Amino acid sequence: MYLCITIAKYDTMTTDNKRTKILITGASGFIGSFLCETAINKGYETWAAMRTRSSKKWLKSPELNFITLDLSDKSILREQLDGIHFDIIIHAAGATKCLNEEDFEKHNFICTKNLIEVLEEIHALPKQFIYMSSLSAIYGSSYGNSKLKAEDWLTKKYSSLDCFKESKNGFVIFRPTGVYGPREKDYYIMAKSIKNHIDFSVGYEPQKLTFVYVQDLVNAVYAAIDKNIINGIIINVTDGQVYSSRDFCELIQKELGIKHVLHITAPLWFLKIVAYTSEGISKLTGKASTLNKDKYKIMSQRDWTCDITPLREILEYEPQWQLPKGVKETIKWYKKENWL
């Protein structure tokens, strides 16, 4: 359901001639690092929110400002944010894999809730709050449920705020599908496997898959910033096309110049056994695994199609990287960085 649409061009200069200040949580992550780069290129005073042990490998610009935020502890967070006011916040921090299901709720819901509540308490709600959710929010995994819970809470919370009712402050939610591109590691595993002439897939029922190149997602976010979208709308993001489970593999194969690949398709029950076993080992080692029972729920989903009409009509953004172009750029980067 759409709330009233609020659109006004966002200038990188505030009314007192100071640069617009933007905070990006999850800045050290795959998507977060691209959000930071684009913010700097657009002229924003860019702040990268980090955990103490987070890597700055992809955050090399001297124009970046760093801030440590503990989103899990409101009292600490209050001290860290006190006296600082951001015009825009892109909340991209979260967890995609956890040792325990309840950790998804902690990282993706509770931390989001803490951030908004602290900002409200110190009277520092930004003009625009952007929440990076996931298309998984509609498909019932623990990860997706934690994102959906955060979405629902944000909507109810802002609906009760006078600033939102008066169209002074607001939020927008992005639901990207599978995001790939340079620096991404999960799809890299697929590329590495194909380089070794093996393509592994699961489930005999055909899949309808969607993807989005990371820069397309980032550009869509900044389109919402440029238009000052603060009406609470949910925006799905894909490249606008639907693919089969074999398409991604064949494009990687083409870019790597590999003629022959052994295609192995395993039944879903086999994936389930492997995922549950992998999760059991993870709990023993204390290290979260990429493949677990929550990932099984995501991988077993057969239809990842969605409506991107708001992306095109409200943001007036048309995806620029369909899968062939995006895979080409991604493999080129993997090779340049000696990942492949």
N, C-alpha and C positions, 0 to 999 in steps of 0.2 A: 504494500500500500504506500503510495507517495503522499508526502506532506506537501505543503505549499512550496513552490520552487522559488528559491532566492538566488538571483544571478547578478553579479556585479564584478567588473574586472578588478583583479587584485594587483596593485602596484607593489613593486619591491621596495618602494620608499614609503614610509609612514607619513602622516600629516606633519610631523615635526622634523621632516627631512632626514630621519634616521632610517637605516635599512631595516626592512622587515625581518624579524627574528624568528627563525624556524628551528624547532627541536625534532630530531629524528631518533626514536628509540629503536633498539635492535640494530644500531648503525654498523656494527661490525659484521653483521650477517650478509648473506648473498644479496638479498633485495635491498637491505638497508644501506649497503655501501654504494649502490647505484643511486639511491635516493639522495645520498649526501653529495655525490659528484654533480648530479643535475642541479641541486639547490645552489651549489657554489657557482656553477656555470650561469645560472639565472640571476645571480647577484644578491642572493639572500645572505644574511648573517646566519651562518649555519652552525648548529650545535649538535654534536654527536653524543648521544647518551650511551654509556658503556657500563658493563659490569667490571669490577676491578681486574679480573683475569682475562677479559676479552682481548682478542688480537686486534691490532691496528694495521694488519698486513695490507688491507685494501683502502686504508684511510690515510694517505700520505700528503694530502694537500696542506700547505702551510696556512691556508685560510680557514681551516676547520678549528672550531672550538670544541673541547671535550668536557663532558660532565659525567660524573659517576652517579648513577641512580640505583637505589635498592628498592625495586618495586614491590618486594615481598614484605617490607616492614614500613608501615605508615609513619611511625615516629621518626625513623631515620630519613625517610623520603621527604618528610615535612621540613627537616633541617636542610636537606640538600637543595630543595626548591625555594626555600624562603628568600624573598627579596629578588627573585628572578621572574620575569614575565615574558612569555613567548606569545607571538602573534598567531603562530600556526604550530600545531603539534601533529606529526605523523607517527602514530603508534604502531611500529612494525615489530616490536619485540614479542617473543612468544616461543613456544616449544612445539616441534613437529614430531619428536620422538622422546619418550620418557620410560623410565624403569617401571613405574606404576601408573595405572589409569588415573588415579586421583591427582597425579602431578600435572596432567594436562589442565585440569581445572585451576590448579594453583597458578600455573604460569600464564595461561591464556585468559582466564576469567578474573581470578582474585587480584592479580597484578594490575589488570586494566581498571578494575573497580577501585583499587587503592589509589591509582594515579588520578583518576577523576575526582575522587573524594578529597584528596589532599589539595588538589588545585582549587576546588571549591572552597575548602576551609581557609586557604590563604588568599582567597579572592584573586586567583590567577588563571581562571579558565581562559583558554585562548579564544580568539575570534573564530578559529576553525580547527576542529579536532577531526583527524582522519584516522579511522580504525582499519587496519589491514587484517581482514578476516580471510576466509577461504571458501571456495566452492564446496569443500567437504562439509561445510555447515549444514548442508541439506541432505547428507547421506548417512548419518547415523553412527559414525565412528566416535570413539572417545575424544579424539582430537577435534573432529567436527562439532561434536556436542559442546565442547568447551568454548569454541568460537561462537557457536549459536547462542550460548548462554550469555556471553559478553555482549553480543549484538542486542539481545532482548533487554539486558540490563541498561545498556547505553540509551536505547530508545525510551524506556520508561523513565530513566533518570532525567534526561534532557527534556522530556515532555513536562516534567514538573518544575523546570527552571523558568523563571520570568524572562531571563535573557534570551532563551530560546523562543519563547512565545512572542517576544518583541522583535525577533529576527536580528538580534545583536550578536549572539554567539550561537554556534551550532556545530553539527558533525555530519560526516558522510562515511559510509561503510563500503569498502571494496572487497569483492569476493573473486579473487583470481583463481583460475583453474591451474593445471600443472605449469609451474613457471620454470623455464629453462634458460640457459645462456652461459656466458663466460662466468667462471668462479663457482658454478653450481656443481654439486658433487654426486647427487643421486643419479641424474641422467648420465653423468660421466661414467658411472659404473657400467651402464648399458653400452656406452661407446667403447669402453675398454674391453668388454666382453665380445663385441662385434669385431674389434681389431684382432681378437683371438679366434675369429671365425665361428663364434657361437652366439646365437640369438635365443634367449630363453623367455617364453611367455607362458601365461597360465589361463586355463579356462577354455573350453571348446566353443562356447557361445560367442559370437562376434561382439566386439566392443566398439562403442562409439566414443572416441576420445577427442578431447580438446586440449589445446596448449596455448601458452602465451609467452612470447619472448620477453625477457626481463625489462628491456628498455621500453617496450610497448606498455607494460604495466606502469612503469615509472612515469612515462609521458602522460598516461591517463590520469594518474594522481595529480600531476601538475596542471593538467587541464582543469581539474576540479578546483585547484587552488586559484588559477587564473580567473575562473568564473565565480569564485567565492561561493561555492555550493555548500550551504550550511543547513539544509532542510531535512537531514536524516535519511536521505535516500540510500538504498542498497544498489550498488553497481557491480554487475558481473563483468569479468574481463577475460576474454579469449581472443584469439586472432580472427574470429569470425567464421572459421571453417571447422568441419568435422572430419576426423581421420579414423582409419582402421588401426588395429594394433600393429599391423605390419608396416605402416607408412613411415613411422619414425625410424625403424630399423633400416629400411631401404634407403632413406636419405643419408643416414650415417654411413652406411655401406658405400654409397656413391661418393661421398666426400672423402672417405678413407681410401677409395680406389680398390676396394676388396670385391672380387668377383664371386666367390663362393662362401656361403655361410650355412652352417648347420642349424636349422630351425627346430628347436625343442619346445613342444607344448605339453605342459604338465596339467593334470586335472586339478580342480580347486581343492579337492580333499588332500592332495599331496602338498599343495602350498600351505594348507592349514596346519598340517602336521609339522612341516618345516618351521613355520612361523611360531607356533606354540613352543616347539623345542628350542628355537633361537631365543625366545623370550625367557625361557627357564634358565638357559645358560647366562643370559644377561643379568638376571637377578643374582646368580651365583658370583659373577665377576664384578658386579656393581657398575657395569658399563652398558648404556643403552644401545640397543641394536637397531639398525635400519629396518630389518625385517622382524616384525612382532605380530601379535594377534590383532592389534589395531590396524597395522599396515595391511594385514590380510583382508580386513573389511573394506579398506579403500581399494585394494587391487582387485578384489572380486566384484566390485561395482562395474556393471556392464555399460551404463549410459552416463556419460559426462557432458551431455549437451546442456545448454542453457541459453537464456534470452539476453542478448547484449544491446537491446534497443536503447536503454538509458545511456549507455556509453556513447552511442552514435548520435542520439537526438538531443540529449541534455548536455553532455560534455562536448558534443560536436567533434568527437574523436573517432577516426577510422584507423584501425590497426595497420601498422606499416610493415610488420615482419610476419608474413605467413611462414609456415613450417619450413619450406625449402630454403628460403632466405635466412631464417633464424638458425637452422641447423648448420648451414654453410658458415655463418659467422662464428658459431659456437665451436665447431670443429677446428676452424682456423685458429681460434684463440687457444684451444687445448694443445694444438701442435706448437704454437709459438711459445707457450709456457712449459713445453716439454711434459705435458700431462699424458700425451699420446705419442 
